[in-house]
Amino acid sequence: MKKDGLIIDKDHWRPRLTMSEIARRVGVSRAAVSAVLNPNYKTIKISPETRAKIQKVLDTTQYVPNAIGQSLKSRRTGHIGFILADTIADGWSNAYFAKILSGVETICHQRGYSLNISRYNLSNIDSFVFPKRVGQRSMDGLVLAGGLIQAAVVDRFKTFGIPCVCVGDDLEVAEMIPTISCDMVGALLQCVAHAAERGHWRIAFCVQATRRSREVAGQLVARARALYGSGACEIALMTTPGEADYSAGGPLVDQWASLAEDRRATCLVGNDQVMVSALKELSRRGFRCPRDVGLISTVDSKLCEYSDPGLTSSRPDLAKLGETAAGLLIDHLEEGMDLSPKMSRNDFPVSFVVRESCNLWPGKTDGEG
């Protein structure tokens, strides 16, 4: 048969079933069918018997609502955006953010949302290019991730009425939108406790030159002193230029090696990329880990598992952070739940993985253990 200029196999073509046709078959109003299709529609009261009849026709005809019509009514597109800062080393192959993304994807799939991912500069409003799809309101909300996210960038999203949740508790945006993060100070304190148990009382942390990094470091020092006493556990902060990624390993070892041997930290702590690059640089200079210095990563990844020696690491449940962020965002979209900074959750616990990089007492050889 020919329909609208198209040749269609009459044995396989079926006209699209409408809500009006469903209503006619059941003998109810079109609004009643709409109410069954939309569980949040409370205006029309429908008896259980009528609801069952409508649902039976919907099931037997395999009725699918028109997506465009549904989005026009709800003013939602069914799309969630995940934006990662483009300064992140390895991009989407970065294990840390890939795990967060997997959590966001899981919740979007479970709750019927499509997920759009993209990378943008979130740290500088002058070089920030506003995502076209966001400006067109073709996404219902955003999950943001990736280190320093400037408040002015988030304010730009809010100007367009786009709800946002941030994975990571950077203070620049913590006062504006909900943030989801692990207990960062608690995780670092685990690193201190493990190193101290192995006899490391001079511990150096690689930190970024950001307000949040300095605040976390300050809280860590205060809590460590409360636990171990003043001067009992010496914690040094080693700030390296640029991002805390592979490029930071060399400068970190430079700082460490420039100190007199009796003033060097016996344990270095930083993220997986920093520690893997520091491990390579130590080896290049003739130092051995853990004989000469212990290493601990604040993020567990395959880099830590397959390095030689394997890196002792903190292990946050990153997928859980992504799931929580996406769930909070979708609850706001569908149920009108609050999406203010008071909804932040920055207390997720962190487990600890012990490997070979910090298993010797300072100054001991492999055979002395």
Contacts in CASP RR format, 6 or more apart in sequence:
PFRMAT RR
TARGET T0000
AUTHOR 0000-0000-0000
METHOD contacts of the structure
MODEL  1
MKKDGLIIDKDHWRPRLTMSEIARRVGVSRAAVSAVLNPNYKTIKISPET
RAKIQKVLDTTQYVPNAIGQSLKSRRTGHIGFILADTIADGWSNAYFAKI
LSGVETICHQRGYSLNISRYNLSNIDSFVFPKRVGQRSMDGLVLAGGLIQ
AAVVDRFKTFGIPCVCVGDDLEVAEMIPTISCDMVGALLQCVAHAAERGH
WRIAFCVQATRRSREVAGQLVARARALYGSGACEIALMTTPGEADYSAGG
PLVDQWASLAEDRRATCLVGNDQVMVSALKELSRRGFRCPRDVGLISTVD
SKLCEYSDPGLTSSRPDLAKLGETAAGLLIDHLEEGMDLSPKMSRNDFPV
SFVVRESCNLWPGKTDGEG
1 7 0 8 1.000
1 8 0 8 1.000
1 10 0 8 1.000
1 13 0 8 1.000
2 8 0 8 1.000
3 13 0 8 1.000
17 61 0 8 1.000
17 63 0 8 1.000
19 30 0 8 1.000
19 33 0 8 1.000
19 34 0 8 1.000
19 37 0 8 1.000
19 65 0 8 1.000
20 30 0 8 1.000
22 33 0 8 1.000
22 54 0 8 1.000
22 57 0 8 1.000
22 58 0 8 1.000
22 61 0 8 1.000
22 63 0 8 1.000
23 29 0 8 1.000
23 30 0 8 1.000
23 32 0 8 1.000
23 33 0 8 1.000
25 57 0 8 1.000
26 32 0 8 1.000
26 33 0 8 1.000
26 50 0 8 1.000
26 53 0 8 1.000
26 54 0 8 1.000
26 57 0 8 1.000
28 50 0 8 1.000
28 53 0 8 1.000
28 54 0 8 1.000
29 44 0 8 1.000
31 43 0 8 1.000
31 44 0 8 1.000
32 44 0 8 1.000
32 46 0 8 1.000
32 50 0 8 1.000
32 54 0 8 1.000
33 54 0 8 1.000
33 58 0 8 1.000
34 41 0 8 1.000
35 41 0 8 1.000
35 43 0 8 1.000
35 44 0 8 1.000
35 46 0 8 1.000
36 46 0 8 1.000
36 51 0 8 1.000
36 54 0 8 1.000
36 55 0 8 1.000
36 58 0 8 1.000
37 58 0 8 1.000
37 65 0 8 1.000
40 334 0 8 1.000
46 54 0 8 1.000
57 63 0 8 1.000
71 77 0 8 1.000
71 78 0 8 1.000
76 140 0 8 1.000
76 333 0 8 1.000
77 137 0 8 1.000
77 138 0 8 1.000
77 139 0 8 1.000
77 140 0 8 1.000
78 112 0 8 1.000
78 113 0 8 1.000
78 114 0 8 1.000
78 140 0 8 1.000
79 113 0 8 1.000
79 114 0 8 1.000
79 115 0 8 1.000
79 116 0 8 1.000
79 133 0 8 1.000
79 138 0 8 1.000
79 139 0 8 1.000
79 140 0 8 1.000
80 104 0 8 1.000
80 108 0 8 1.000
80 113 0 8 1.000
80 114 0 8 1.000
80 115 0 8 1.000
80 116 0 8 1.000
80 139 0 8 1.000
80 140 0 8 1.000
80 141 0 8 1.000
80 142 0 8 1.000
80 143 0 8 1.000
80 326 0 8 1.000
80 329 0 8 1.000
80 330 0 8 1.000
81 115 0 8 1.000
81 116 0 8 1.000
81 117 0 8 1.000
81 118 0 8 1.000
81 139 0 8 1.000
81 141 0 8 1.000
81 142 0 8 1.000
81 143 0 8 1.000
82 101 0 8 1.000
82 104 0 8 1.000
82 115 0 8 1.000
82 116 0 8 1.000
82 117 0 8 1.000
82 118 0 8 1.000
82 142 0 8 1.000
82 143 0 8 1.000
82 145 0 8 1.000
83 117 0 8 1.000
83 118 0 8 1.000
83 119 0 8 1.000
83 120 0 8 1.000
83 122 0 8 1.000
83 131 0 8 1.000
83 142 0 8 1.000
83 143 0 8 1.000
83 144 0 8 1.000
83 145 0 8 1.000
84 91 0 8 1.000
84 92 0 8 1.000
84 97 0 8 1.000
84 101 0 8 1.000
84 117 0 8 1.000
84 118 0 8 1.000
84 119 0 8 1.000
84 120 0 8 1.000
84 145 0 8 1.000
84 146 0 8 1.000
85 119 0 8 1.000
85 120 0 8 1.000
85 121 0 8 1.000
85 122 0 8 1.000
85 123 0 8 1.000
85 145 0 8 1.000
85 146 0 8 1.000
85 147 0 8 1.000
85 148 0 8 1.000
85 149 0 8 1.000
86 119 0 8 1.000
86 120 0 8 1.000
86 121 0 8 1.000
86 122 0 8 1.000
87 121 0 8 1.000
87 123 0 8 1.000
87 146 0 8 1.000
87 147 0 8 1.000
87 243 0 8 1.000
88 94 0 8 1.000
88 97 0 8 1.000
88 119 0 8 1.000
88 146 0 8 1.000
88 147 0 8 1.000
88 245 0 8 1.000
89 243 0 8 1.000
89 245 0 8 1.000
89 246 0 8 1.000
89 247 0 8 1.000
89 273 0 8 1.000
90 273 0 8 1.000
91 97 0 8 1.000
91 119 0 8 1.000
92 98 0 8 1.000
92 101 0 8 1.000
92 117 0 8 1.000
92 119 0 8 1.000
95 272 0 8 1.000
95 299 0 8 1.000
95 301 0 8 1.000
95 302 0 8 1.000
95 303 0 8 1.000
96 271 0 8 1.000
96 272 0 8 1.000
96 299 0 8 1.000
96 301 0 8 1.000
96 318 0 8 1.000
97 145 0 8 1.000
97 146 0 8 1.000
99 318 0 8 1.000
99 319 0 8 1.000
100 145 0 8 1.000
100 167 0 8 1.000
100 318 0 8 1.000
100 319 0 8 1.000
100 321 0 8 1.000
100 322 0 8 1.000
100 325 0 8 1.000
101 117 0 8 1.000
101 322 0 8 1.000
102 319 0 8 1.000
103 318 0 8 1.000
103 319 0 8 1.000
103 320 0 8 1.000
103 321 0 8 1.000
103 322 0 8 1.000
103 323 0 8 1.000
103 326 0 8 1.000
104 115 0 8 1.000
104 143 0 8 1.000
104 322 0 8 1.000
104 323 0 8 1.000
104 325 0 8 1.000
104 326 0 8 1.000
105 115 0 8 1.000
106 319 0 8 1.000
106 323 0 8 1.000
106 326 0 8 1.000
107 322 0 8 1.000
107 323 0 8 1.000
107 326 0 8 1.000
107 327 0 8 1.000
107 330 0 8 1.000
108 114 0 8 1.000
108 115 0 8 1.000
108 326 0 8 1.000
108 330 0 8 1.000
109 115 0 8 1.000
111 327 0 8 1.000
111 330 0 8 1.000
111 334 0 8 1.000
113 140 0 8 1.000
113 330 0 8 1.000
116 133 0 8 1.000
116 139 0 8 1.000
118 131 0 8 1.000
120 128 0 8 1.000
120 129 0 8 1.000
120 131 0 8 1.000
121 127 0 8 1.000
121 128 0 8 1.000
121 129 0 8 1.000
122 128 0 8 1.000
122 144 0 8 1.000
122 146 0 8 1.000
122 148 0 8 1.000
122 149 0 8 1.000
122 150 0 8 1.000
122 153 0 8 1.000
123 147 0 8 1.000
123 148 0 8 1.000
123 149 0 8 1.000
123 150 0 8 1.000
123 153 0 8 1.000
124 150 0 8 1.000
125 150 0 8 1.000
125 152 0 8 1.000
125 153 0 8 1.000
125 156 0 8 1.000
128 150 0 8 1.000
128 152 0 8 1.000
128 153 0 8 1.000
128 156 0 8 1.000
130 156 0 8 1.000
133 139 0 8 1.000
134 142 0 8 1.000
134 157 0 8 1.000
134 160 0 8 1.000
134 162 0 8 1.000
135 160 0 8 1.000
135 162 0 8 1.000
137 160 0 8 1.000
137 162 0 8 1.000
139 162 0 8 1.000
140 163 0 8 1.000
140 333 0 8 1.000
141 162 0 8 1.000
141 163 0 8 1.000
141 164 0 8 1.000
141 329 0 8 1.000
141 333 0 8 1.000
142 157 0 8 1.000
142 162 0 8 1.000
142 163 0 8 1.000
142 164 0 8 1.000
142 165 0 8 1.000
142 329 0 8 1.000
143 164 0 8 1.000
143 165 0 8 1.000
143 166 0 8 1.000
143 167 0 8 1.000
143 322 0 8 1.000
143 325 0 8 1.000
143 326 0 8 1.000
143 329 0 8 1.000
144 154 0 8 1.000
144 164 0 8 1.000
144 165 0 8 1.000
144 166 0 8 1.000
144 167 0 8 1.000
144 173 0 8 1.000
145 166 0 8 1.000
145 167 0 8 1.000
145 168 0 8 1.000
146 167 0 8 1.000
146 168 0 8 1.000
147 168 0 8 1.000
147 170 0 8 1.000
148 170 0 8 1.000
148 172 0 8 1.000
148 208 0 8 1.000
148 210 0 8 1.000
148 212 0 8 1.000
149 166 0 8 1.000
149 170 0 8 1.000
149 172 0 8 1.000
149 173 0 8 1.000
150 172 0 8 1.000
151 172 0 8 1.000
151 173 0 8 1.000
151 175 0 8 1.000
151 176 0 8 1.000
154 164 0 8 1.000
154 166 0 8 1.000
154 173 0 8 1.000
154 176 0 8 1.000
154 177 0 8 1.000
155 176 0 8 1.000
157 164 0 8 1.000
158 164 0 8 1.000
158 176 0 8 1.000
158 177 0 8 1.000
163 329 0 8 1.000
163 332 0 8 1.000
163 333 0 8 1.000
163 339 0 8 1.000
164 177 0 8 1.000
164 329 0 8 1.000
165 177 0 8 1.000
165 178 0 8 1.000
165 179 0 8 1.000
165 180 0 8 1.000
165 325 0 8 1.000
165 326 0 8 1.000
165 328 0 8 1.000
165 329 0 8 1.000
165 339 0 8 1.000
166 173 0 8 1.000
166 174 0 8 1.000
166 177 0 8 1.000
166 178 0 8 1.000
166 179 0 8 1.000
166 180 0 8 1.000
166 325 0 8 1.000
167 179 0 8 1.000
167 180 0 8 1.000
167 181 0 8 1.000
167 321 0 8 1.000
167 322 0 8 1.000
167 325 0 8 1.000
168 179 0 8 1.000
168 180 0 8 1.000
168 181 0 8 1.000
168 321 0 8 1.000
168 346 0 8 1.000
169 179 0 8 1.000
169 180 0 8 1.000
169 181 0 8 1.000
169 184 0 8 1.000
169 212 0 8 1.000
169 344 0 8 1.000
169 346 0 8 1.000
170 179 0 8 1.000
170 210 0 8 1.000
170 212 0 8 1.000
171 211 0 8 1.000
171 212 0 8 1.000
171 215 0 8 1.000
172 211 0 8 1.000
172 212 0 8 1.000
173 179 0 8 1.000
174 341 0 8 1.000
174 344 0 8 1.000
175 341 0 8 1.000
176 341 0 8 1.000
177 339 0 8 1.000
177 341 0 8 1.000
178 325 0 8 1.000
178 328 0 8 1.000
178 339 0 8 1.000
178 340 0 8 1.000
178 341 0 8 1.000
178 343 0 8 1.000
178 344 0 8 1.000
178 345 0 8 1.000
179 341 0 8 1.000
179 344 0 8 1.000
179 345 0 8 1.000
179 346 0 8 1.000
180 321 0 8 1.000
180 322 0 8 1.000
180 324 0 8 1.000
180 325 0 8 1.000
180 328 0 8 1.000
180 344 0 8 1.000
180 345 0 8 1.000
180 346 0 8 1.000
180 348 0 8 1.000
181 321 0 8 1.000
181 345 0 8 1.000
181 346 0 8 1.000
181 348 0 8 1.000
182 316 0 8 1.000
182 317 0 8 1.000
182 321 0 8 1.000
182 346 0 8 1.000
182 347 0 8 1.000
182 348 0 8 1.000
182 349 0 8 1.000
182 350 0 8 1.000
183 346 0 8 1.000
183 347 0 8 1.000
183 348 0 8 1.000
183 349 0 8 1.000
183 350 0 8 1.000
184 216 0 8 1.000
184 346 0 8 1.000
185 216 0 8 1.000
185 219 0 8 1.000
185 220 0 8 1.000
185 223 0 8 1.000
186 220 0 8 1.000
186 223 0 8 1.000
186 350 0 8 1.000
187 298 0 8 1.000
187 314 0 8 1.000
187 316 0 8 1.000
187 350 0 8 1.000
188 205 0 8 1.000
188 216 0 8 1.000
188 220 0 8 1.000
188 269 0 8 1.000
188 298 0 8 1.000
188 314 0 8 1.000
189 220 0 8 1.000
189 223 0 8 1.000
189 224 0 8 1.000
189 227 0 8 1.000
190 314 0 8 1.000
190 350 0 8 1.000
190 352 0 8 1.000
191 203 0 8 1.000
191 269 0 8 1.000
191 296 0 8 1.000
191 298 0 8 1.000
191 314 0 8 1.000
192 203 0 8 1.000
192 220 0 8 1.000
192 224 0 8 1.000
192 233 0 8 1.000
192 235 0 8 1.000
193 227 0 8 1.000
194 296 0 8 1.000
194 312 0 8 1.000
194 352 0 8 1.000
194 354 0 8 1.000
194 358 0 8 1.000
195 203 0 8 1.000
195 266 0 8 1.000
195 267 0 8 1.000
195 269 0 8 1.000
195 294 0 8 1.000
195 296 0 8 1.000
195 358 0 8 1.000
196 203 0 8 1.000
196 228 0 8 1.000
196 233 0 8 1.000
198 267 0 8 1.000
198 358 0 8 1.000
198 359 0 8 1.000
198 360 0 8 1.000
198 361 0 8 1.000
199 266 0 8 1.000
199 361 0 8 1.000
199 362 0 8 1.000
200 265 0 8 1.000
200 266 0 8 1.000
200 267 0 8 1.000
200 294 0 8 1.000
200 358 0 8 1.000
200 362 0 8 1.000
201 232 0 8 1.000
201 233 0 8 1.000
201 234 0 8 1.000
201 266 0 8 1.000
202 234 0 8 1.000
202 236 0 8 1.000
202 263 0 8 1.000
202 264 0 8 1.000
202 265 0 8 1.000
202 266 0 8 1.000
202 267 0 8 1.000
203 233 0 8 1.000
203 234 0 8 1.000
203 235 0 8 1.000
203 236 0 8 1.000
203 265 0 8 1.000
203 266 0 8 1.000
203 267 0 8 1.000
203 268 0 8 1.000
203 269 0 8 1.000
204 235 0 8 1.000
204 236 0 8 1.000
204 237 0 8 1.000
204 238 0 8 1.000
204 256 0 8 1.000
204 265 0 8 1.000
204 267 0 8 1.000
204 268 0 8 1.000
204 269 0 8 1.000
205 217 0 8 1.000
205 220 0 8 1.000
205 235 0 8 1.000
205 236 0 8 1.000
205 237 0 8 1.000
205 238 0 8 1.000
205 269 0 8 1.000
205 270 0 8 1.000
206 238 0 8 1.000
206 239 0 8 1.000
206 240 0 8 1.000
206 244 0 8 1.000
206 248 0 8 1.000
206 249 0 8 1.000
206 252 0 8 1.000
206 268 0 8 1.000
206 269 0 8 1.000
206 270 0 8 1.000
206 271 0 8 1.000
206 274 0 8 1.000
207 213 0 8 1.000
207 214 0 8 1.000
207 216 0 8 1.000
207 217 0 8 1.000
207 237 0 8 1.000
207 238 0 8 1.000
207 239 0 8 1.000
207 244 0 8 1.000
208 239 0 8 1.000
208 240 0 8 1.000
208 242 0 8 1.000
208 243 0 8 1.000
208 244 0 8 1.000
209 239 0 8 1.000
209 241 0 8 1.000
209 242 0 8 1.000
217 237 0 8 1.000
220 235 0 8 1.000
221 235 0 8 1.000
224 233 0 8 1.000
224 235 0 8 1.000
225 231 0 8 1.000
225 233 0 8 1.000
227 233 0 8 1.000
236 265 0 8 1.000
238 252 0 8 1.000
238 255 0 8 1.000
238 256 0 8 1.000
238 265 0 8 1.000
238 268 0 8 1.000
240 248 0 8 1.000
240 249 0 8 1.000
240 251 0 8 1.000
240 252 0 8 1.000
240 255 0 8 1.000
240 274 0 8 1.000
241 251 0 8 1.000
242 248 0 8 1.000
244 270 0 8 1.000
244 271 0 8 1.000
244 273 0 8 1.000
244 274 0 8 1.000
245 271 0 8 1.000
245 273 0 8 1.000
245 274 0 8 1.000
246 273 0 8 1.000
246 274 0 8 1.000
246 276 0 8 1.000
246 277 0 8 1.000
247 277 0 8 1.000
248 273 0 8 1.000
248 274 0 8 1.000
248 277 0 8 1.000
248 278 0 8 1.000
249 274 0 8 1.000
249 275 0 8 1.000
249 277 0 8 1.000
249 278 0 8 1.000
249 281 0 8 1.000
250 277 0 8 1.000
250 278 0 8 1.000
250 281 0 8 1.000
252 268 0 8 1.000
252 274 0 8 1.000
252 278 0 8 1.000
252 281 0 8 1.000
253 278 0 8 1.000
253 281 0 8 1.000
253 282 0 8 1.000
253 285 0 8 1.000
256 264 0 8 1.000
256 265 0 8 1.000
256 268 0 8 1.000
256 293 0 8 1.000
257 264 0 8 1.000
257 285 0 8 1.000
257 287 0 8 1.000
264 293 0 8 1.000
265 293 0 8 1.000
266 293 0 8 1.000
266 294 0 8 1.000
266 362 0 8 1.000
266 363 0 8 1.000
267 293 0 8 1.000
267 294 0 8 1.000
267 295 0 8 1.000
267 296 0 8 1.000
267 358 0 8 1.000
268 275 0 8 1.000
268 278 0 8 1.000
268 293 0 8 1.000
268 294 0 8 1.000
268 295 0 8 1.000
268 296 0 8 1.000
269 275 0 8 1.000
269 295 0 8 1.000
269 296 0 8 1.000
269 297 0 8 1.000
269 298 0 8 1.000
270 296 0 8 1.000
270 297 0 8 1.000
270 298 0 8 1.000
271 297 0 8 1.000
271 298 0 8 1.000
271 299 0 8 1.000
272 297 0 8 1.000
272 298 0 8 1.000
272 299 0 8 1.000
272 300 0 8 1.000
272 301 0 8 1.000
272 303 0 8 1.000
272 304 0 8 1.000
272 311 0 8 1.000
272 313 0 8 1.000
273 303 0 8 1.000
275 295 0 8 1.000
275 296 0 8 1.000
275 297 0 8 1.000
275 304 0 8 1.000
275 307 0 8 1.000
275 311 0 8 1.000
275 357 0 8 1.000
276 303 0 8 1.000
276 304 0 8 1.000
276 307 0 8 1.000
276 311 0 8 1.000
278 295 0 8 1.000
279 289 0 8 1.000
279 295 0 8 1.000
279 307 0 8 1.000
279 311 0 8 1.000
279 357 0 8 1.000
282 288 0 8 1.000
282 289 0 8 1.000
282 292 0 8 1.000
282 293 0 8 1.000
283 289 0 8 1.000
287 293 0 8 1.000
289 295 0 8 1.000
289 309 0 8 1.000
289 357 0 8 1.000
290 309 0 8 1.000
290 356 0 8 1.000
290 357 0 8 1.000
290 358 0 8 1.000
290 359 0 8 1.000
290 360 0 8 1.000
291 360 0 8 1.000
291 363 0 8 1.000
291 364 0 8 1.000
291 365 0 8 1.000
291 366 0 8 1.000
292 363 0 8 1.000
294 357 0 8 1.000
294 358 0 8 1.000
294 360 0 8 1.000
295 311 0 8 1.000
295 312 0 8 1.000
295 357 0 8 1.000
295 358 0 8 1.000
296 311 0 8 1.000
296 312 0 8 1.000
296 313 0 8 1.000
296 314 0 8 1.000
296 357 0 8 1.000
296 358 0 8 1.000
297 303 0 8 1.000
297 304 0 8 1.000
297 311 0 8 1.000
297 312 0 8 1.000
297 313 0 8 1.000
297 314 0 8 1.000
298 313 0 8 1.000
298 314 0 8 1.000
299 313 0 8 1.000
299 314 0 8 1.000
299 316 0 8 1.000
300 313 0 8 1.000
300 314 0 8 1.000
300 315 0 8 1.000
300 316 0 8 1.000
300 353 0 8 1.000
301 313 0 8 1.000
303 311 0 8 1.000
304 310 0 8 1.000
304 311 0 8 1.000
304 312 0 8 1.000
304 313 0 8 1.000
304 353 0 8 1.000
304 355 0 8 1.000
305 355 0 8 1.000
307 357 0 8 1.000
309 355 0 8 1.000
309 356 0 8 1.000
309 357 0 8 1.000
310 355 0 8 1.000
310 356 0 8 1.000
310 357 0 8 1.000
311 355 0 8 1.000
311 357 0 8 1.000
312 352 0 8 1.000
312 353 0 8 1.000
312 354 0 8 1.000
312 355 0 8 1.000
312 356 0 8 1.000
312 357 0 8 1.000
312 358 0 8 1.000
312 359 0 8 1.000
313 352 0 8 1.000
313 353 0 8 1.000
313 355 0 8 1.000
314 350 0 8 1.000
314 351 0 8 1.000
314 352 0 8 1.000
314 353 0 8 1.000
315 350 0 8 1.000
315 351 0 8 1.000
315 352 0 8 1.000
315 353 0 8 1.000
316 348 0 8 1.000
316 350 0 8 1.000
317 348 0 8 1.000
317 350 0 8 1.000
317 351 0 8 1.000
320 348 0 8 1.000
321 348 0 8 1.000
324 345 0 8 1.000
324 348 0 8 1.000
328 337 0 8 1.000
328 339 0 8 1.000
328 343 0 8 1.000
329 339 0 8 1.000
331 337 0 8 1.000
332 338 0 8 1.000
332 339 0 8 1.000
359 369 0 8 1.000
360 366 0 8 1.000
360 368 0 8 1.000
360 369 0 8 1.000
361 368 0 8 1.000
361 369 0 8 1.000
END
